[in-house]
Each structure stands twice: as C-alpha cells, then as structure tokens.
Amino acid sequence: MPVVGDLRVLLRLRDFRNLLAVRLLSQAADGVYQVALATYVVFSPEKQTSPAAIASAMAVLLLPYSVVGPFAGVLLDRWRRRQVFLYGNLLRAFLACITGMLIVAHVPDWLFYASALSVTAVNRFVLAGLSASLPHVVGPGQLVTANALSPTAGTLAAVAGGGLAFLVRILGSGSNALVVLLGAGLYLGGALVSLRLAIGLLGPDHPPGGDRPPIAEGVALTVRGMAEGLRHLASRREAARALTAMTMMRFCYGALFVMLLMLCRYSWSDNEAEGLALLGIAVGASGAGFFAAAVVTPWMAGRLGTLGWITACAGGAAVLVPALGLFFTPGPMLVAAFVLGMATQGAKISTDTEVQSQVDDDYRGRVFSVYDVLFNVAFVGAAAVAALVLPADGRSVVLLVCVSALYAATTVLLGRHRRVFHVKHRP
C-alpha cells in the first residue's frame, strides 16, 4: 500500500521519529487525562453527578482549544518550539500531579476545575507547536504525507490513552488519582523524548529579538484576521453553509453525548464500574462510526457532492435519533452512537474539504481558526443546554425531539440551498 511505503520513508528520518514520539506520548497523555477528568465528574461514587457538572467538565476540556487556540501562534512564534515541548510537558506533568492530589483531598469543585483547566490550556500550545514543527523535520515533497499521518497517529494515541485510562480505573478500584498520575507519567515521557531534538532544530527561524510585533499587537492582528476570515467566508456561500451545518450537527452530537453519560451513570447500571464499562463501549461504538466515515465519505461525497453528503448525514440522523433513542435502552443507543459518530465525522470530513476547496489560500488559516472556535463552542454550548433540559436519569423525550428537529432543519436548509444553486447554474 502507498501509505505504508510513505510511512516507512518518513520513519527513516530520525528527527521525524523523535517529533512523532513526542506527539504520541503527549496525545496519549491527553487521552488519559481527559478520561480521568470525565470519570471523576461523572462516575465517582462520592459525587452526585448532574448535567451541570458534566457541562462544566466539557467547558474545561474544550474551551481552551477555542479561547487559547487562535492566539497560541502569537507566543509560539517567540519561543523555541523544542523548549515548548520540554517545558510544556514538564508543566503539565506537574499540574497533573497537583490535580491528582486535589482529587484525593476532596477539594471544592472549582479548585479541581481550575487545575484541570491549566493542564488543557497548555495542551493547545503543544499541539500547535507540533504542527508548526513538521516542515523542519521532513522535506517539502514529504510534507503532505507527514501532515496526514502525524495527526492521525496522534488521534489514535489519544484514543489508546483513553482506553488505557478506562482499564486502569476499572482494575485500580476506581481510583481517578491513579489515572491522573498515569497521565502525568506520559507527559513526563514526552518531555524526556523532546530532549533528543536539537534546541534550534524546530524553529522559529527568526533570530532571537528579531523584528516581531509586540504581543498586544499580535493579539489584535489575530482578532482582526479572524474577522477578515469571517467576511471572506460570507462571500463563499457553499463553504459557509457547510460550516453552519457542521456547527449545528456538532451541537446535536454534544447534547446527545451528555444524555448518554447520564444514562450510563444512572439508568443502565447499578454501580459506577458497570456504568463506566457501558460508556467505554458506547465511546468505542462512536469511534467505529468515525472510522466508517473515513472509509465511506470519499465514495459518498464523490457521488453526492460534499454538501449532498452532509445533507444525507443530517437527514439520516434526523430519522434515526428518535427511532433508536426513544427506547432509552443500551442496545438501540449503541447503534445510535455508531450512526451518529459516522454522520458527524462524515459531515466534518466533507466540511473540511468544502472549506479547503472554496476558501482562498490567503484566508484559509483564518477561516479554519473560526472553524475551530465554532466546532468546540458548539459542543460546550450543547452541554450547557442539556444541563437545563435533562433530568437526573438522562431520559428526556424533549431533548431527543429537539435534537431531531435541529437535524431535520439542517437537512431542509442544505437541500433548499442546493436546489437553488443548481437552478441558478443550470446550463
């Protein structure tokens, strides 16, 4: 297979191997830490979990990606990236240990969330630095392949880290602190591996003290750039519609995910360990849907077009959410988790493609910054709405009907715009 051959070529490059090892360890630690945070909030025996607590955890996990993410480059362009990996991972290892101590001490929730938020905020700098460093360890002709393989490998490492965290928690008598310490150890490993990279190897290329705008000016330029990206996106209506649809579908997925957490915790299990195992199976089913989307989407988008495939994904979800969800039993819900995973990821792949193909290259980075913010804020917003609607056991017909209606509205809007577009461009 060509991909296997390309990977073999890249793995012969020592610096690429080392950078990839930093990514794998860092993102595996992220997966461990995120599962530790989620299980502490939802499945601790001493805590009475509420949808509001879940919404708070989602905000801690995702808001740094949206709030810090667009501005990370302002500081990354001033620091040696190798040092970002070294000190960033050391700092996260230290902060993770603090989080573990706070779990054992049963401190107030706000203090725990502040510690967890610090870890996830640093994470954004490390991930941005990993992407920015790739051109320094591979040749120009290998960059596309490296950009495809490295993030994919990192995502798989995060999933593996999450699975390991589930296993350690189940075998470790439900100890969230032990899981957090596992994450700290992986962060420490990432820091140590980064020492195998030369300090100046990964850039930035400008000399220290070079001609760079002040930080305040850099932040202002970032805000202005995102506003320009929005204006450009408004003139690219097909890309704007795809992005709007993706935001709505991400919102729906987030609301249903919170419902699933509450069902696993209170409706489908007699104890925390059983509920956690059910959640792990459901996350695995959704992950299988993500993988299926990666296989199916190129073929379906080729037949229906990217917007047509997004429309089909939203329409299928509109029908299947009530058909499967209203039973409020594990079997149909696991099928729904697979289907919604495939629909959401299929829509995201198509949206990525639509934005990449429709947006001018000069604006693409700024538009993707907007995309990143919308993608994560939609999930957090969904968790907040679910906190207002869901009862303690997670069974809410109202939420299922509203989510199904939102999927249906997305389908109708995309379908109507596609018909108008084809009529206007009919030869």
NORVENFEN-V221907 format. One line per field, one symbol per residue. ss: DSSP state (H for helix, E for strand, C for the rest). phi: phi as a letter, one per 20 degrees, with the letter a starting at -180 (. if undefined). Layout:
BEGIN
ss=???
phi=???
END
This chain:
BEGIN
ss=CHHHHHHHHHHCCHHHHHHHHHHHHHHHHHHHHHHHHHHHHHHCCCCCCCHHHHHHHHHHHHHHHHHCHHHHHHHHCCCCHHHHHHHHHHHHHHHHHHHHHHHHHCCCHHHHHHHHHHHHHHHHHHHHHHHHHHHHCCCHHHHHHHHHHHHHHHHHHHHHHHHHHHHHHHHCCCCHHHHHHHHHHHHHHHHHHHCCCCCCCCCCCCCCCCCCCCHHHHHHHHHHHHHHHHHHHHCCHHHHHHHHHHHHHHHHHHHHHHHHHHHHHHHCCCCHHHHHHHHHHHHHHHHHHHHHHHHHHHHHHHHHCHHHHHHHHHHHHHHHHHHHHCCCCHHHHHHHHHHHHHHHHHHHHHHHHHHHHHCCHHHHHHHHHHHHHHHHHHHHHHHHHHHHHCCCCCCCHHHHHHHHHHHHHHHHHHHHHHHHHHHHCCC
phi=.gffffffffffegffgffffffffffffgfffffffffffedffedefcgffffffffffdfgfefegfdffgeffddffgffffffffffffffffffffffflfggfffffffffffffgfffffffffegfeccfgfdffffffeffffffffffffffffgffffeelmeffffffgffffffffffffffefgefenffffgmffcfggfffffffffffffffffffedffffffffffffffffffffffgfgffffcddbebffffffffffffffffffffffffeggffffednfffffffffffffeegffeffflcggfffffffffffffffffgffgffffeeefgfdfffffffgffffefffffffffffeefffenecfgffffffffffffffffffffffffffdff
END
